[in-house]
Amino acid sequence: MQFTKYSSVTTDLKTFLQDYTKPELADLGNLLGMDMPKLRTKAGMVSALERYLRTEPSEWLSHLMERDLTQLEDLIATGPDKYQAVEYADYPSTLEMLGLVDVIEGDENSDFKQISLPKAIYDIAAPHIRKVRVKREKNGQNDLERVALGYLNLYGALEFQQFVDLMFDYLEETLGDDYPKMTELLGQSPVLKLFRTYDEKGEGDYVCTPCIDKLEYILEDRKEFDIKELKHFTAEQAREAGTGAPYFTPALNSPEGIELENALRRAGYSGYDLVKTIYDIWICAQSDADFDDLFYAVENRMEKFPSESNYYEALRAVENYANSVPKWSLGGKSADETGLMRVSADIQDPYEEQPGEDIPIHWEMPRPTISEGYTDLIEKDATLEALSKQLPTGFPFGMAIPHVAKDDPCPCGSGLRYGQCHGKHLS
């Protein structure tokens, strides 16, 4: 079930619903928990759905996702037809997709869009939103949704039967062997309704994380990496990974997650910005193409760190977190576990012990050459050539240094890169 409707309720509900096709009306009714008879005319479907939305607000509100109810409550607090700025997330809310809120897109350079709640929806939802939210928390609907989203965030994509099996295992912990009740709860879950999809051939039946760009990327990577088995996660791990939509932070309670959070806090990140930043790092860690963006949050705040040491610690914290989190392409396994898709900050710690100023005894000087761009001087100037042959065995000077690239091993045999050893003394 996929909606891409961004127009909103500008007049009344019935006029708004007439813009949908019959299949879309049936999907909308199904998503919101209404049994829509398929043999009705479009006019009959519009009337039935309009009546349902108007007379059964507590019912259809309970079928929205937790994120939608949070957004709806915020908009109700703002007031009808009043706009508030919302940052672009990786995927829009269900309210936006259904057109139940009004959306004004920002320009191409803006990180924000403006959304408002039309009065027609405000009048229906406002008296019931708080009661619905409390009820969902008490009856376990929110918890089921968080666990479901968490498994999808950990694996990226699951075959439909794999997803159902995981959720049944979770539900058995609270419902025992009441399989009819489990089937009902899972069947009514908006996660399953919204994020179920098929591969390009229309054969494979999958349920995917809402954060994914394209299912085929994951499937192709798993085939390339020969991933045959998925890593096992507990419901508690899934719950952590599925809480906080739309900005999830999997493995935040792991040693690497705690290390990353502390490092980012030292750079001044807190609250919403902290959660969003860790989420962005997690998403970047899922793809080789995004590795260059992994360290942006740290590099962008370089001057905010209390010390240079803290800055390098933060870079390493990003590296450690990215290599420890479950990766979609690896079936939930990490780069540390598989050795695949590893990322490196590629930094040299200035606080590691470096060679002293004295030249090691075992320094063996290659035949001096002239830096690139000056090679013709040797041929044309016999005096300079003779001088270069008379250089002492100590540290080289001036233009007569060996031509060694900064990333090559230092000729002194220290094992360090030239640019981090004797090369750093040269202008």
C-alpha positions in Angstrom: 0.0 0.0 0.0 1.6 3.2 -1.1 0.2 6.8 -1.1 1.7 9.8 -2.7 -1.1 12.3 -2.2 0.1 15.7 -0.9 -3.0 17.8 -1.6 -5.1 18.4 1.5 -8.6 18.8 2.9 -9.2 22.3 1.5 -13.0 22.3 1.7 -15.0 19.4 3.2 -14.2 15.7 3.6 -16.5 14.5 0.9 -15.1 16.8 -1.8 -11.6 15.8 -0.7 -12.3 12.1 -0.9 -13.7 12.4 -4.4 -10.1 13.0 -5.7 -9.3 9.3 -4.8 -9.8 6.5 -7.3 -11.8 3.4 -6.1 -8.7 1.3 -5.4 -7.3 4.2 -3.4 -10.5 4.6 -1.4 -10.4 0.9 -0.6 -6.8 1.2 0.6 -7.6 4.3 2.6 -10.5 2.5 4.3 -8.3 -0.6 5.0 -5.5 1.5 6.4 -7.9 3.3 8.8 -9.6 0.1 9.9 -12.8 0.3 7.9 -14.3 -2.6 6.0 -15.1 -1.2 2.6 -17.5 -3.3 0.4 -15.8 -3.6 -3.0 -19.0 -3.7 -5.0 -20.0 -0.1 -4.1 -20.0 2.7 -6.6 -17.3 5.4 -6.1 -20.0 7.8 -4.8 -21.1 5.1 -2.3 -17.5 4.5 -1.2 -16.9 8.3 -0.7 -20.1 8.7 1.4 -19.3 5.6 3.5 -15.7 6.7 4.2 -16.7 10.3 4.9 -19.3 9.1 7.4 -16.8 6.7 9.0 -14.1 9.5 9.5 -16.7 11.9 10.9 -18.5 9.4 13.3 -15.7 7.0 14.4 -12.7 9.3 15.1 -11.4 7.2 18.0 -11.4 4.1 15.8 -9.6 5.4 12.8 -7.2 7.5 14.8 -6.1 4.3 16.6 -5.1 2.8 13.2 -2.5 5.6 12.6 1.1 5.2 13.4 2.5 6.6 16.7 4.5 9.2 14.7 1.3 10.4 13.1 -0.5 10.8 16.4 2.4 12.8 17.8 2.4 15.0 14.7 -1.4 15.4 14.9 -1.3 16.3 18.6 1.3 19.0 17.9 -0.8 20.4 15.1 -3.9 20.5 17.2 -2.0 22.4 19.9 -1.0 24.9 17.2 -4.5 25.3 16.0 -6.5 24.8 12.8 -5.1 26.1 9.5 -2.0 27.4 11.3 1.3 26.4 9.8 4.4 25.1 11.7 7.8 24.4 10.3 8.8 20.7 10.1 12.2 19.4 9.1 12.3 17.0 6.1 12.6 13.4 7.3 13.7 10.5 5.1 10.0 9.6 4.6 6.8 11.6 5.0 4.3 10.9 7.7 1.1 8.9 6.8 -0.9 12.1 7.4 1.1 13.8 4.7 0.8 10.9 2.3 -2.9 10.7 2.8 -3.3 14.4 2.4 -4.9 14.8 5.8 -2.6 17.8 6.5 -1.8 20.7 4.3 1.9 20.8 3.1 3.8 23.7 1.7 7.1 22.5 0.3 10.3 24.6 1.0 12.6 25.7 -1.8 15.4 23.5 -3.0 17.8 25.0 -0.4 15.4 24.7 2.6 15.6 21.9 5.2 12.0 22.7 6.3 8.5 22.5 5.0 5.3 24.0 6.4 2.4 21.9 7.5 -1.0 22.7 9.0 -4.1 20.8 10.1 -7.3 21.8 8.1 -10.2 22.7 10.3 -12.3 19.8 8.9 -9.8 17.3 10.4 -9.1 19.5 13.5 -12.8 19.5 14.5 -13.0 15.7 14.3 -9.7 14.7 15.9 -9.1 17.3 18.6 -11.6 16.0 21.2 -10.2 12.4 20.9 -6.5 12.5 20.2 -5.3 12.4 23.9 -7.6 9.5 24.8 -6.5 7.5 21.8 -2.8 8.0 22.6 -3.2 6.9 26.2 -5.2 3.9 25.1 -2.7 2.8 22.5 0.1 2.9 25.1 -1.8 0.9 27.6 -3.1 -1.8 25.2 0.3 -2.5 23.7 -0.3 -1.1 20.2 2.6 1.3 20.4 4.9 -1.4 21.7 4.0 -3.7 18.9 4.7 -1.0 16.4 8.1 -0.2 17.9 9.2 -3.8 17.9 7.9 -4.2 14.3 9.8 -1.1 13.1 12.8 -2.1 15.0 13.2 -5.5 13.3 12.8 -3.7 10.0 15.4 -1.1 10.9 17.9 -3.8 12.0 17.5 -6.0 8.9 16.5 -3.4 6.3 14.2 -5.9 4.6 12.6 -9.1 5.6 10.7 -11.7 3.6 7.1 -11.4 4.6 7.1 -14.8 6.3 10.3 -14.0 8.2 8.7 -10.8 9.5 5.5 -12.6 10.6 7.5 -15.3 12.4 9.5 -12.7 14.3 6.4 -10.8 15.3 4.5 -14.0 16.4 7.5 -14.9 18.6 7.2 -11.5 20.2 3.4 -11.6 20.6 3.6 -15.1 22.2 5.4 -13.5 25.2 2.3 -11.4 26.0 -0.6 -13.4 24.5 0.5 -17.0 25.0 -1.0 -19.2 22.3 -3.9 -16.9 21.4 -3.1 -17.1 17.7 -6.4 -15.6 16.4 -5.7 -12.5 18.6 -2.1 -12.3 17.3 -3.3 -12.6 13.7 -5.8 -9.8 14.3 -3.2 -7.5 15.9 -0.6 -8.1 13.3 -3.1 -7.7 10.4 -4.2 -4.4 11.7 -0.7 -3.0 12.2 -0.1 0.0 10.0 3.6 -1.1 9.7 2.6 -4.2 7.7 0.0 -2.3 5.6 2.4 0.6 4.7 5.8 -1.1 4.3 5.0 -4.3 2.6 6.4 -4.4 -0.9 7.6 -6.7 -3.7 10.9 -7.1 -5.6 11.3 -5.8 -9.1 10.0 -9.0 -10.6 6.9 -8.8 -8.4 7.7 -12.2 -7.0 9.4 -11.8 -3.6 7.1 -10.5 -0.8 9.0 -8.3 1.6 8.4 -5.9 4.5 11.0 -3.0 4.5 12.2 -0.3 6.9 10.6 3.1 6.0 14.1 4.5 5.8 15.2 2.4 2.8 15.7 3.9 -0.6 15.3 0.8 -2.8 14.7 -2.8 -1.8 16.9 -4.1 -4.8 20.0 -2.4 -3.4 19.8 -4.6 -0.2 19.0 -7.8 -2.1 21.9 -7.2 -4.6 24.4 -6.6 -1.8 23.3 -9.7 0.1 23.8 -11.7 -3.0 27.2 -10.2 -3.6 28.3 -10.8 0.0 26.8 -14.3 0.0 24.6 -13.6 3.1 22.5 -16.7 3.7 21.5 -16.3 7.3 20.1 -13.3 9.2 21.6 -12.4 12.6 19.3 -13.0 15.6 18.0 -10.1 17.6 15.8 -10.1 20.7 12.5 -8.2 20.9 14.2 -5.8 23.3 16.9 -5.0 20.8 14.2 -4.5 18.2 12.2 -2.2 20.5 15.2 0.0 21.0 15.8 0.2 17.2 12.2 1.0 16.5 11.6 3.8 19.0 11.7 7.5 18.1 10.3 7.6 14.6 11.2 9.2 12.2 14.7 9.4 13.7 15.8 6.0 14.9 19.0 5.4 16.8 19.8 1.6 16.8 22.4 0.3 19.2 22.6 3.6 21.2 22.9 1.6 24.4 25.9 -0.4 23.1 29.4 0.6 24.2 30.0 2.1 20.8 26.7 4.0 20.9 27.4 5.4 24.4 30.9 6.4 23.2 29.4 8.2 20.2 26.8 10.0 22.2 29.4 11.3 24.7 31.7 12.4 21.9 29.0 14.4 20.2 27.8 16.0 23.4 31.3 17.4 23.8 30.8 19.1 20.5 27.7 20.7 21.7 25.0 18.4 20.3 22.0 17.8 22.5 18.3 17.0 22.4 16.8 16.8 19.0 20.0 17.7 17.2 21.8 14.9 18.9 19.2 12.2 18.0 19.0 13.5 14.4 22.8 13.4 14.1 23.2 9.9 15.4 20.4 8.8 13.1 22.2 10.3 10.1 25.4 8.5 11.0 23.5 5.2 11.3 21.9 5.7 7.8 25.3 6.7 6.3 26.8 3.5 7.7 24.4 1.4 5.7 25.9 2.2 2.3 29.4 2.4 0.8 28.4 5.4 -1.1 27.6 7.4 2.0 30.9 6.7 3.9 32.3 10.1 3.0 29.4 11.8 4.9 29.8 9.8 8.0 32.2 12.2 9.7 30.4 15.4 8.6 28.8 16.0 12.0 32.3 15.9 13.7 34.2 17.8 11.1 31.5 20.5 11.0 31.9 21.1 14.7 35.7 20.9 14.9 36.1 24.2 16.6 33.5 23.3 19.2 35.5 20.5 20.8 37.2 21.3 24.1 40.5 20.0 22.8 42.1 18.5 19.7 42.2 15.2 21.5 38.4 15.2 21.9 38.1 15.9 18.2 40.1 12.8 17.3 38.2 10.8 19.8 34.9 11.8 18.2 36.2 10.7 14.8 37.1 7.3 16.2 33.7 7.1 18.0 31.9 7.6 14.6 34.2 4.9 13.1 33.6 2.4 15.9 29.8 3.0 15.9 29.5 2.6 12.1 31.5 -0.6 12.2 29.4 -2.1 15.0 25.8 -1.3 14.0 23.8 -3.9 12.1 23.9 -3.4 8.4 21.0 -4.1 6.0 23.2 -5.5 3.3 24.8 -7.9 5.7 21.5 -9.4 7.1 21.8 -7.5 10.4 25.4 -8.4 10.9 28.0 -5.7 11.5 31.2 -4.8 9.6 33.2 -5.8 12.8 31.5 -9.3 12.6 32.0 -9.9 8.9 35.0 -7.8 7.9 32.8 -6.4 5.1 31.7 -2.7 4.5 34.2 -1.4 7.0 34.9 2.3 7.3 38.0 4.0 8.6 38.4 7.5 9.9 42.0 7.4 8.5 43.4 9.7 11.1 46.8 10.0 12.8 46.6 10.7 16.5 48.9 13.6 17.2 49.2 12.3 20.8 50.7 9.0 19.8 54.5 8.8 20.5 56.4 10.1 17.6 60.2 9.9 16.8 62.4 12.5 18.5 64.3 15.2 16.8 67.5 13.1 16.6 68.0 11.1 13.4 68.0 7.3 14.1 71.4 5.6 13.7 69.9 3.2 11.2 68.9 6.0 8.8 70.2 5.1 5.3 70.0 8.0 2.9 69.0 7.2 -0.6 70.9 8.9 -3.4 69.7 12.6 -3.2 67.5 13.8 -5.9 65.9 17.1 -6.8 62.2 17.7 -6.1 59.8 17.4 -9.0 60.0 20.4 -11.3 63.8 20.9 -10.6 65.2 17.7 -12.2 66.7 19.7 -15.1 69.0 21.5 -12.6 71.1 18.4 -12.0 71.8 18.0 -15.7 72.6 21.7 -16.2 74.4 22.6 -13.1 77.5 20.4 -12.4 78.2 22.4 -9.2 74.8 21.4 -7.7 75.3 17.8 -8.8 78.7 17.7 -7.1 77.3 19.3 -4.0 74.6 16.7 -3.8 77.2 13.9 -3.8 79.0 15.5 -0.9 76.0 15.6 1.5 76.8 14.3 5.0 75.0 11.2 6.3 73.0 13.3 8.8 69.6 14.9 8.1 69.2 16.1 4.5 68.7 19.8 3.7 67.2 22.1 1.2 66.4 20.9 -2.3 68.6 17.8 -2.0 66.1 15.8 0.0 65.1 12.3 -1.3 61.8 12.5 -3.3 59.5 10.4 -1.0 55.8 10.8 -1.1 54.2 11.8 2.2 52.2 8.6 2.4 55.2 6.3 1.6 57.1 4.6 4.5 59.7 6.8 5.9 63.3 5.8 4.7 64.5 5.8 8.3 62.7 2.5 8.9 60.5 3.7 11.8 57.4 2.1 10.1 55.6 5.5 10.1 54.4 7.4 7.0 57.0 9.8 5.7 54.7 12.8 6.3 54.3 11.8 10.0 58.0 11.1 10.6 61.0 12.9 9.1 58.9 14.5 6.4 57.0 16.6 8.9 60.2 18.5 9.7 60.6 19.7 6.1 59.0 22.8 4.6 
